[in-house]
Amino acid sequence: MGRRLQLNFTPLLVHGDVIRLQTLPFTDSQQLHDLRNEHQTQFAIIRRADQIVALPLEPGATPIGQGKQVSALEHTSLIRPLLEQRLVSLLSANRRPVARYNPITTVGRILPTEFLDADEHIHLQSRVLISIRSLKLQGSYVLGLLWDIEIQKTCATSLAVLSEHGVCLDGLVVERETPVEDVRMLPQRRLVGRVGGIADGKARLSERFMSVEELLPLGELYLEASPENIRHLLQHFTRNASGRAQNKIDEIVFENSRGRSRMEHITRISDWVRGLGAIGLQEGLSVSIGSLINEKDSPVFPRFAEGSTPTYVFDAGTLKSETRAAVGLTKFGPYSRHVFTPTRPNICVICDRARRGQFELFLRKFRDGLTVDGKSLPFGRGFLGIYGLQDITLTFVEADGFTADAYHAAASKAVRMSAEGTPWHLALVQTERESRQLPPQRNPYLVAKAAFLSNQIPTQFIAFETFAMAPGNLAYTLSNLALAVYAKLGGIPWLIKSDKGIAHEVVIGLGSAAIGESRFLKRERIVGITSVFRGDGGYLLSNLSNAVPMEKYGEALTDSLQATLHRVRSEMNWIKGDSVRVIVHAFKPMRNTEIESVKTALQEFAEFDLQFAFLHVKQDHPYLLFDADSVGIKGRGRKHRYGGSMRRLATTKLC
């Protein structure tokens, strides 16, 4: 099958030789903020190390620093702040209101759902995202624009209007709309708290950020466009049709987010902006926007190499292997099938008493498999058949309701049962999706999980909404659940086939989490080593280090790395002089803290030939690659929002 690749990148052609700028010493962030507010129409102001650089936007701007000129060719990074300001002005002048910077985000038309009452209060709007980036083409970096679209959900009417319509607002999370000093920008919304009650035209916030007043006028507040709030509005304004209204919203988002629609929208908007002509930056300096580059017509199109599919191994001799993990599990069973214990795991089930019947039906399908009209689906053999277990013992401990107190009582009872009888190998906890927004102390699942983990019993949650899934979708959900359960029971589903090198290879995972009692209170970020694997995916250790605050991160990382290497050295039988390669897979880009920690940790392992690499996989970036000739894997390019005709490029940082 052929391919027709296109990037969402339009290169910029710079006209002019010099950039005019002014510099002044940087003192603090408040100084930078004040300068930007005071001179936003005359200068584009940025910080460079210990200097503030002010780039004049108008020829007659009153000087605020020492003036100089630099080569435009050698200082292309200074074109970005100039272009950013010019683009905001250009879009605003052409009735494309700008919502935010970085990326520059313009608000487009409202997409109706045809549920008129809901459309008045819930807006679906297309938004164009424009990022100014450099891309390496033919060995050199070229400045350009990256384009994308998104569909934004907004609760459009204030709490004052919603209150007049009889909407119950208690317990809902709200935002406050505040104007911005830049007249080219739309007003900003900031999260402020949770409504505790309504009185005299004001909302009393039961939870709020520290700087926010307890009482705020209803006319200044809007609901956060969270799934829970959207669902609440749909249930009020569409009544029995709320399910169909939600499906219509999902359909609109899907249709406008799939690969081909996205590519067509990006092409239209980039052509329109390019058609406005060259963009003047300073006197004698301007840029022209090129066309979206594609593999067929652009001689500078970057070279792409498609990675090979990993091979999953299901036996120690590597004779049983497959390129699809699910297929390999069905054919061969898991890697640890012949040595796995226990073969009859003892599993505790925590659930809301009212949901027990439905949960039992769900777990039967999980255990024995799923068939429809006598035909086996992808999970037809069930957990027992696929993973080669003799049986599983399921013991239900019912909670009086889906509340934190009820789940804590049920989990505590289960822990006592484990201590007095046969220990649990795992706890399955029924939960509900809406509970994810609850603070930890009010979240039934987290409360139950804490009780089990404090007694070294692993847990797996199962959302109640999963019970009602269509069989075709449920089969894949059950398959994923079975994989998670088997791993938490200590099994090895598969390994990755890899070329065996001379060096011992270890992959260490660093994780982080934000801990706090509420979304509106200050959270503490803690970090720690979460898992250790061999280079082929073989599991070695987990939860090795204590979680610590960020200010103690460097010291803890040193201690954790040393403890990890000591333990792995023993388990992998390292011998003096062995080559050892350690890859640290981290949750953030590496800085000096990590480098110094590694240097300190390595001092104890001088007898080995140690090599270190830090790997950070960036989760979000603006680079998109389209293939106009692809329909995607199993048709997903047409039917799924991320499909085969559009891929977000993998971005990694290795240092």
N, C-alpha and C positions, 0 to 999 in steps of 0.2 A: 504494500500500500504506500502511495506517495505521501508527501507531507508539504504543507504550505505554512511555514512558521512566520509569525509576526509578533514583534514586541510592542508593548504599550509605551514606547519611547520615541519622542520626536527630538532630534538633535537641534541645537541652536547655532546659528551662524552669527558671529560677532562682527559688527562693523565699527571700526574705530581703533585707535592705537593706545590711548591713554585713559586712565581712570583718575578723576579728581577726588581727593579726600582730605579730611582734616583729622588730626589726632590730638588727644588730650589724655592725661594720666587717669587710670582707673583707681577709684578709691573703695567703693562698695556697690552692692547691687541696687541700693536705693538711688544712688547717683545715676546709674544706668537707666533705671525705671523713670526717674524724673526727666532726664534728657529726652527719652523717647516720647513721653507725653507732651512735653513742651514744644518739641521740634518735629513732630510726626509728619507734618506736611512739607517741611523743608529738607529733612535729612532721613536717610536710612542709617540707623545707628546700631552697631554691633560691638562686641568685645573681642579683642585679640590679645590674649595673655594679660599683661599689665597695662594695656592701652585700650582706650575707646576709639573706635574708628567711625567717623561721621562722613557719610557719602552724600554730597549735596544733590538734591532732586531738582532744585531751581537755580538758575544762573546767579540771581541776585540775593541768594540767602545770606543772612548776616553770619559772619564767621563765628564759630564757637571753639575752634582749636587751631592748631598750626597746620597750614595748608601745604600740600605736596601733590605730585603726580607720579603714578606708577604705570608700568606697562600692562595693558589689558591682556596681552598674551601670557604674561608670566603670573598674573594675579587673577585668574578666572574665578577664584572663590569669592572675590569681592563683587562679581557680577550678580551673584545670587541674591543678596539683600536688596540691591537696586531693582532687580527684576521682580522680586516678591512684591515690593511696594507698587511698582508699575502695573503688575497683573491685578492686584486688588482694586486699584483705581479704574483700570480698563473694564474689568468685569462689573464693578458697581455702576459705572457710567452706562453700561449696556444692559441694565436691568437684570443683572445676575448678582443678587445680594450675596455677600460673603459672610459665612458663619464663623470661620476660624482660620488661623494660619497653621502651617506645617502639619499636614498638607493644606494648601489653600483649598477651602471647601465652599463651593457655591451651591445655593439651594435652587432647585428646579421646580417643575410643575407638581401639583398634587395629583396623585393617582386615585381615582374614586373606586370604592368597592361596590357601589350601587346600593348599599345599605345606608340610606340617606341620614337617618338619625345618628348612626355611628360616625358617618363621614364628617358630620359637623364638629365632632369632638375629638376624633382620632384622624390624624393626617398621615398619609404615606407620601413621602416626597423623595423624588430622585435627587441625589447630590453628586456633583462632580468633584473629584479629588485630583488636585494638581500638585505634584511634588517636583521640586527642582533638585536634580541629582546629576552626578557624573557617572558615565558608563565607559568601561574600557573597550575601545573598538580599534582593531588593528594595531595593538600595542600602545595606544595613547588614550588618555582620558578625554572624553568629549562631554561638555555640559549640555544638558537637555531637560525636557519635561517628561515626567511619567504621569499617565492619565489612568483614572479608574472611576467607577461609579458605585454607589451604594444606595439602598433604599432605607430611608430613615423614618422610624415611627415617632410621632410626636403627639402628646396630649395637648390639643390646641386651645382649649378653653380653660379659663381660670377656675379656681375653686369657688369663686363667687357665682359663676354661671352654673357650675355643676351642682352647687347647693340649691340653687333655684329650681333645678330639674329634679331635686329629691335624691340625689346620689348620696349614699352613705359614705362618708369620708374618713371615719374613725379608723385608725390603724394603718392608713396608707402613707407611703413615702412621697414627699413633695419636694419641689424645686422652687426657687425664687428667681424671677426674671429681673435682671438688672441691666440698665443701659451701659454702653461702652463709650469711651471718650472719642473713639475714632468713628466719625459719622458714616464712613463707608461700610462699617461692620454691623451686623444684626445684633440685637440685644443678646446677652449671654444668660444661660440658666445655670444656676448652681444648686447642688443638693443641699438642703438645709435641715431636714429632720422628718419625724413621723408624727402624724396628726393624732393628738390625744383627745380632742374634743373641739366643738364649734360653739361660739357664743358671741353675740353682738357684732357680727360681721368679721370676727377674727378667729384664727385657728390657734389653739393651744398645742404646742409641740411637746409630746411626752418624751421624745428622744430628739436631740439636736446637737449640732456642733457647738463648741464652747462659745464661739463669737456670735452666735445667732440668738436673737431675742426669743423669749418664750412665746409671746403673743405677736402674730403677724396678720396683716389684713388679708382677707381671702382673695382680693383682687390682684395681689402680688404673687400668689402661689399657683403652681401648676403641678399636676401629677407627674411623677417620674414615669417615663414610657417603658416600664418594666413589664414582663409578661403577665405578672399578677395584676397590675393596675389595668393593663389593656383588657385582660379577661374580665375584670370587675366592671369596666365601662361597657363592654359588649353585653354582658349579662343584664345590665340595667337598661340599655337603650334598644337592644334587639330581642330581649326576653328569650323565648323558646328557639329563636333563630341564631343564638349566639355561637353555636357550633358551626353553622354554615358560614357565618360572618368571619369567624376565625380561619376557617378553611380558605375563604376568599382572600383574606390578607396573606396567608401563606402562599397561595397560588400567585398573587401579584408579585410578592418578593421573589419567588422562585423564577417566574418567567422573565423578570428583569435582571436576574443575577446569573443566569446560565451563560455559558461561554459565548455562544453566537450573539445573543442579545447584547451582552456586555461589549463585545468587540465592535458591533455596529454603532452602539451609543458612543463609545470612545472615538471611533472614526469620525462621527458627525461633529462632536464637540471640538475635537482638535482641528478639524478642517475649518470650522467656523471661526475659532480664535486666530488661526493662521490667516484667514481671509481678511482679518482686520488690518493686516499690514505689519510692517516693521514696528517694533516697540522701542521708543526712545527712552534711553536710560539717563544720559547726561548730554550736554551739548557736545556733538561730535561722536557720540557713542550710542549705538543701538543694537538690537538683536532681531533676527528673523527666525521664525519657527519653521522647521522642516516638516516633511511628511513622516508618518509612522514608518519605521524601518521594518523591512521584511527580508526573508532569506533569498527570495527570488530576484528582487530589483535593487537591493542595497549592497554595493560591493564591500561595505564596512560592517556587514552584519556579523555579530560575534559567532564564534565556533561553538557548537553545542555537541556534547557527547552524552548519549543516553546510557545510563547505568544498567548493568545487567541485573536480572532478577535474582535475589538470594536463593540459595538452595537450602531447604530445611532437612535436617538429618534426624532420623528416628531410631537409630541403633548405633552402638559403639563402633561397629565395623564400617559405618557410612554406606552400607549397601542399600539400606532402605532410606530413600531420599525423594523429595518432591519440591517443585518450585512453588506450590501452593500449600500453605500450612494446613488449611482445613481439609484438603484432599488427602494430604499425608496422614493426618490424624485418623481419618476414616479408614484408610487402607492399612496402616501399620500400627495404629495406636501410639501412645506417647513414648518418648525416649526412655523414660524410667518405668515403663509398664511392668517389667519382670522383677524389679527390685522395690517397687513402691509399697510403702506401708503407711497407714493401715488400709487393708483391702475392704474393710467395713467401717468407714469413718463414722464417728458419733457426732451428729450435728444438732445444735440447738436452733430452734426457730422462734424468733420474737415477732409477734404481730398484734395488731389491733384485733380484739375479739370479734368485732363486726366484720372483719375481712378474712377470718380464718378459712371459711369455706372456699372462697376464691383463691386464697393462697395455696390451699391443699391441691386444688386442680392444677394450678400453675406448677407446683413442685412435682406433681406426677408426670407432667409433660417434660419437666427438666430431667427427672430420673430415668424415665422409660423411653422418651422420644416423642416425636410429633409426626402424625400422619393425617392426611385429609382424604376422605373417600377411598381409604385403603392404599393411597399412594404415599410413599415415604418422602418427606422433605429433607433438606440438608442436615437436619438434626434428627433424622428418623430413628437412630439407634440409641439416642439418649446419652446421658452422662455415664451410666454404667457400661453401656456397650462400647462407646468410643474410647473411654479411658481404662477399660478392662478391670473395673472394680466388681467385687462380688455383690455388694449391696451397700446402702447407706441407711443409717438409723436416724430418723427425723423425730425430734421430741419438741412439741409445741409448748411454749410458755406464753400465755396470752396476757396482753395488757388491757386495762379497763377502757382505754381510749387512746387516740393518737395525741398524747401530750407528753411533755418531758417527764413529769412526775410519774405517770403510768409506765412509761418505758423504763425509767430508772428502777422502779419497783420490780418490774418483770425481769430486767437484766440482773438485778441483785439476787433475786430468787434463783435464777439460772446459775449464777456463780456459786451459790450455796449448794445447789444440786450437784454441780461438778465436783466441789470439794468433798462432798459426802458420798459420792458414787463414782461412776465412770467419767473421767474428764472429757470435756468437749474438745473436739479437734477443730471446730469452726462454729461460728454463730452467724446465721442468716437473719437479717433484720429488715422487716417490711417498713418502707417509708413512703412519703409522698413528695412529689417534685416541689411543691410550693414551700415545703419546710426548709429548702436550701437557703432562703433569705432570712431565716430566723437567726437570732443571736445564739451562740453555742449553748448557753444555759437553758434556752427554751427550745432547742432543737432535739426532738425525740431520738433521732438516730445518733447524734453526737454524744448525747448523754449515755445511751446504751453502749455505744462503742467505747467510751471512756471506761465504763465499768468492766467490760470484757478485756480490753487491752491492759488494764492495770493488773489483770490476772493472767496475762500472756495467752489470751484466747483471740485469734484473728477473727475479723468480722468481714462480712460482705453485705452491702445493702441491695435491696430489690425494690424499685419504685412500684407502688400500687398501680400506676397508670400503665405499666407494662402488661398487666394481666389481660387487658382488653385489646391488645394488638392483634391485627390480622395474622392468620397462621403463616403466611409467606414471610412477613417481617419478623414475627415472633421466633421463627426458626433460627434466624441469624442472631437475635438477641440472646436466645438460650445458648447458642454456640459460644458467644463471647462470655456469658456468665459461667459456663462450664469451664472454660479456659482459666478464668480468674479463680474459681473455686479450687481447681486442681493445683494451681500454682500456690495458693494460700495453704493448701494441705501439705505442701512441701514437695510436690511433684515437679518433674522437668518435662514440659510438653515436647520440646524439640531443642536442638542446637543448630547453629548456623555453620554450614560447610565453609571452611576457610583453609587457605594454604598454611601449612604448619611451618612456622619460621623457627629459627634457632632461639630467638629471644622469647622469654616468658612475657606474655602480654596480659595486662590487667586493666580493666575499665572501672573507674571509680565514679559514682554518681554523687554530685552535690545537690542538695535540695534546699528550698527555703519556704517559709510560710509566714503569713501575717496573722498574729494572734491578738485578739481583742474581744471585748464583751459586746460590742455594737459597731455598726458601720459608722457611727457618729462620734465615737471616742477614739483617742489615739491608739494605734495598733503598734505592736512591737514585732519587728521582723526577726525571725530566728533562722539559723542555718545549721546544717549538719550533713554528714555523709549518710546517704540513704541506702546505697547498695553497692556491691562489688561483684564484677563478673570477670570471667576469663574472656580472651579475645574472641572465642567462638560462641559466646553467649552463655557458657556454663556458669551457673549461679554459685557464688562463693559465700558472701556475707550480706547482712542487711542491718539497718538501724545500728550501725557500729558506734556512732558518736553521739554525745549529748547535744541537744539543740541549744544554741547560745545566741544572745543578742548580737547585732551587727557590730557593735563597738568592740566585742571580744572575738570577732570573726577570725582575725589573723592568727591569734594564739591558739584558738580551737582548731583551726585548719592544720596547723603544724602538728599538734598532738594527735589529731585524727589520722593524718597521713602516716605518721610514725607507727601508730597502733595498727593501722591497716596493713602496712608493709611487713611489720613483724609477724602478724598472724598469717598473711598470705605466704610469706617466705616459708613458714613452717608447713603449711598445707600443700604448697606446690614444690616443696623440697628444693629450694634454691641452693646452689653450691657456689662457693667463693669463685668469683670471676665470671659467673653467668651473666648473659645479657638480659636485662629486664626493661621492658617498655611499659610505662604507666600513662594511661590516657585519662585525664580528669574531665568528665562531662559535666559542665557547670551550668547554673541557672542564669548567669550573667557574664558579660565580657570580663576577661581577666585584667586586673590592674596590678599596681605595685604590691598591694597587700598579699596577693596570691603568690607572686614571684618570690617575695622575701620568705613566705611561709615554706615554699618548696625548697629553697636554698637551705633553710634551717633543718627541714625534715631529712634532706639528703645527707647531711653530715654523718648520720649514724649508719649509712649504707655504702661507705666508700669501697667495701670489698666487692661490690657488684658494678657491672657496667650499666649504669642506670640512664635511661632516656625518659624525658617527661614531655607531654604535650597537653595543652588545655584546649578543649573543644567546646564552643558555644554555638548552639543552633538557634538562630534568630527565628522567633515565632511569627513575627509580623513585619512585612516590608512591602514596598509598592511595586515591585517588579512582577509583571505578568507575561506569560508566553502563550500565544494562541496558535492553534493548528487548524486552519480553516478546512482542511480535508479530512479531519478526524471526526468520527462520531463518538469517540470515547470508548472506554472499556465497557463492554456489555451495554453499549448505548448510552452511557452516562453523560456524554458530551451534549446530548439533546435533552435528557430527562433529569439530570441532577445539576444542582447549582454550581458545582465545581468542575464537572465533567471533563471528558477527554479533550475537548476543543479549547479548554482554558486551564492552564496550570500556573500555580504560584511557584516561582522558582525557589528551589532549596538554597538557603543562604547560611553558610557556616563561617565561623571565624576560628582559625587554628593558629595558635601562637606558642 
